[in-house]
């Protein structure tokens, strides 16, 4: 495991409703925090309540994060508060030019918020499949997990696709104007973590 650093990365959380307890809870897979620690950053979950109390800006100003991760879980549009918070996090990252990584739902949120589209997709839940990475003049292929029922249809303006599945779905995106990247797979759900994911996330979030 990488030694811990003081490089704070804010992480959004899924929202779970428990009507039998009259509770609405934030939740974050511990494995995602473990993954980010291995990438050499200090993950700090952001409570969704900050957007309900209109305190997201002051909360972020207090932490002054070096990066942001939009986690997976929930469909875009299923929880208004989470959508609003993650849109605020996206704008914060753009305004300060800090790296923002979207995982699964996080990538979909980026695409939708930046003017792209999200479309239903079949055969991408609880699967492992091959994806083809296309970056510059090189192409690589490897297996990743898949847990999503929606995919990016039309890319937002000034975004490019970094990877495709064998059935043509966009599996990773990158902004051409800002340090923003999205992955449709869940790196935290691999055991052990895929070192290709660790290296890519470390380079993206830390520049090393």
C-alpha positions as CSV (number, residue, x, y, z in Angstrom):
1,X,0.0,0.0,0.0
2,X,1.2,3.5,-0.8
3,X,2.2,5.7,2.1
4,X,-0.6,8.2,3.0
5,X,-0.3,11.7,1.7
6,X,-1.8,15.1,2.5
7,X,-3.3,15.3,-1.0
8,X,-7.0,15.4,-0.1
9,X,-9.5,14.1,-2.7
10,X,-13.2,14.6,-2.0
11,X,-15.4,11.6,-2.8
12,X,-19.2,11.8,-3.4
13,X,-21.4,9.1,-1.9
14,X,-24.4,7.1,-3.0
15,X,-27.7,7.9,-1.3
16,X,-29.7,5.0,0.2
17,X,-33.3,5.5,1.4
18,X,-34.5,3.3,4.4
19,X,-38.2,4.0,4.7
20,X,-38.6,1.4,7.4
21,X,-36.2,3.4,9.6
22,X,-37.3,6.8,8.3
23,X,-33.7,7.4,7.3
24,X,-31.8,8.6,4.3
25,X,-28.1,7.5,4.5
26,X,-25.0,8.4,2.6
27,X,-22.9,5.3,1.8
28,X,-19.5,4.6,0.3
29,X,-17.8,1.3,-0.4
30,X,-14.8,1.0,1.8
31,X,-12.9,-0.6,-1.1
32,X,-13.1,2.7,-3.0
33,X,-11.3,4.4,-0.1
34,X,-8.7,1.6,0.0
35,X,-8.2,1.9,-3.7
36,X,-7.7,5.7,-3.5
37,X,-5.3,5.2,-0.6
38,X,-3.2,2.9,-2.7
39,X,-3.2,5.7,-5.3
40,X,-1.5,7.9,-2.8
41,X,-4.3,10.3,-2.0
42,X,-6.4,10.9,1.2
43,X,-10.1,10.2,0.4
44,X,-12.6,12.4,2.2
45,X,-16.3,11.6,1.7
46,X,-18.5,14.6,1.3
47,X,-21.9,14.4,3.0
48,X,-24.9,15.0,0.6
49,X,-26.5,17.1,3.4
50,X,-24.1,20.0,2.5
51,X,-26.1,20.7,-0.6
52,X,-29.4,20.5,1.3
53,X,-28.1,23.2,3.7
54,X,-26.5,25.2,0.8
55,X,-23.1,24.7,2.4
56,X,-21.2,22.9,-0.3
57,X,-19.1,25.9,-1.3
58,X,-18.0,26.6,2.3
59,X,-17.3,22.9,3.0
60,X,-15.1,22.7,-0.1
61,X,-13.4,26.0,0.8
62,X,-12.5,24.6,4.2
63,X,-11.0,21.4,2.8
64,X,-9.5,22.9,-0.4
65,X,-9.3,19.5,-2.1
66,X,-6.6,18.7,-4.7
67,X,-9.0,16.5,-6.6
68,X,-12.5,15.0,-6.7
69,X,-14.0,11.6,-7.3
70,X,-17.6,11.0,-8.3
71,X,-18.4,7.5,-7.1
72,X,-20.7,4.9,-8.5
73,X,-24.1,3.7,-7.3
74,X,-27.6,5.2,-7.9
75,X,-28.7,6.1,-11.4
76,X,-28.4,9.7,-12.6
77,X,-31.8,11.4,-11.9
78,X,-32.8,9.0,-9.1
79,X,-31.8,11.4,-6.3
80,X,-32.0,15.1,-6.9
81,X,-29.7,16.1,-4.0
82,X,-26.9,13.9,-5.1
83,X,-27.3,15.1,-8.7
84,X,-27.1,18.7,-7.5
85,X,-24.1,18.1,-5.3
86,X,-22.1,16.3,-8.0
87,X,-22.9,19.0,-10.5
88,X,-21.6,21.5,-7.9
89,X,-18.4,19.4,-7.5
90,X,-18.0,19.3,-11.3
91,X,-18.2,23.1,-11.5
92,X,-15.8,23.5,-8.6
93,X,-13.3,21.3,-10.3
94,X,-13.6,23.1,-13.6
95,X,-13.3,26.6,-12.0
96,X,-10.1,25.5,-10.1
97,X,-8.7,23.3,-12.8
98,X,-8.3,20.3,-10.4
99,X,-8.6,16.7,-11.5
100,X,-12.0,15.1,-11.3
101,X,-12.6,11.4,-11.9
102,X,-16.0,9.9,-12.4
103,X,-16.6,6.2,-11.8
104,X,-19.6,4.5,-13.5
105,X,-22.5,6.8,-12.5
106,X,-19.9,9.5,-12.0
107,X,-18.9,9.3,-15.7
108,X,-22.6,9.4,-16.7
109,X,-23.2,12.5,-14.5
110,X,-20.2,14.2,-16.2
111,X,-21.6,13.4,-19.6
112,X,-25.1,14.5,-18.8
113,X,-24.0,17.7,-17.0
114,X,-21.7,18.7,-19.9
115,X,-24.3,18.3,-22.6
116,X,-23.9,14.7,-23.6
117,X,-26.6,12.0,-23.5
118,X,-27.1,8.8,-21.5
119,X,-28.8,5.8,-23.1
120,X,-30.0,2.4,-21.8
121,X,-27.7,-0.5,-22.5
122,X,-28.1,-4.3,-22.1
123,X,-25.6,-6.9,-21.1
124,X,-23.4,-4.7,-18.9
125,X,-24.5,-5.8,-15.4
126,X,-22.3,-8.1,-13.3
127,X,-20.0,-8.9,-16.2
128,X,-16.4,-8.8,-17.1
129,X,-15.7,-7.8,-20.7
130,X,-12.9,-6.6,-22.9
131,X,-12.4,-3.0,-23.6
132,X,-10.2,-1.3,-26.2
133,X,-8.3,1.7,-25.1
134,X,-7.5,4.3,-27.8
135,X,-5.1,7.0,-26.8
136,X,-3.0,8.8,-29.3
137,X,-1.4,6.4,-31.7
138,X,-1.6,3.4,-29.4
139,X,-4.3,0.8,-28.7
140,X,-4.5,-1.5,-25.8
141,X,-7.1,-4.1,-24.7
142,X,-7.9,-5.5,-21.3
143,X,-10.7,-6.9,-19.3
144,X,-12.7,-4.7,-16.9
145,X,-15.8,-5.2,-14.8
146,X,-19.2,-3.9,-15.7
147,X,-22.2,-3.0,-13.5
148,X,-24.2,-0.4,-15.4
149,X,-27.6,-0.3,-17.1
150,X,-26.9,3.0,-18.9
151,X,-24.1,4.2,-21.0
152,X,-22.9,7.5,-22.6
153,X,-24.6,7.9,-26.0
154,X,-23.5,11.3,-27.4
155,X,-20.3,12.7,-26.1
156,X,-20.3,16.2,-24.6
157,X,-18.6,18.9,-26.6
158,X,-14.8,18.9,-26.2
159,X,-14.8,15.4,-24.8
160,X,-13.1,12.4,-26.4
161,X,-13.7,8.6,-25.9
162,X,-10.7,6.8,-24.4
163,X,-12.1,3.2,-24.5
164,X,-14.8,1.2,-26.1
165,X,-16.4,-2.2,-25.2
166,X,-16.6,-4.9,-27.9
167,X,-20.3,-3.9,-28.5
168,X,-19.3,-0.3,-29.2
169,X,-20.3,1.3,-25.9
170,X,-18.1,4.1,-24.7
171,X,-16.2,2.9,-21.6
172,X,-14.0,5.9,-20.7
173,X,-14.0,9.6,-21.6
174,X,-11.7,12.6,-21.1
175,X,-12.2,16.3,-21.4
176,X,-10.0,18.2,-23.9
177,X,-10.3,21.4,-21.9
178,X,-10.1,20.3,-18.3
179,X,-8.5,17.5,-16.2
180,X,-11.7,15.5,-16.2
181,X,-11.9,11.8,-16.9
182,X,-14.6,9.1,-16.6
183,X,-14.5,5.3,-16.3
184,X,-17.5,3.0,-16.6
185,X,-15.9,0.2,-14.7
186,X,-15.4,0.0,-10.9
187,X,-11.7,-0.2,-10.0
188,X,-12.5,-0.8,-6.4
189,X,-14.4,-4.0,-7.2
190,X,-11.4,-5.9,-8.5
191,X,-9.6,-8.2,-6.1
192,X,-6.7,-7.5,-6.0
193,X,-6.9,-4.1,-7.5
194,X,-5.7,-4.0,-11.1
195,X,-2.4,-2.2,-11.0
196,X,-3.2,-0.6,-14.3
197,X,-6.1,1.1,-12.7
198,X,-4.0,2.2,-9.7
199,X,-1.3,3.6,-11.9
200,X,-3.7,5.4,-14.1
201,X,-5.6,6.9,-11.2
202,X,-2.4,7.9,-9.4
203,X,-1.1,9.6,-12.6
204,X,-4.4,11.4,-13.1
205,X,-5.0,12.5,-9.5
206,X,-1.4,13.1,-8.5
207,X,0.5,13.6,-11.7
208,X,2.9,10.9,-10.8
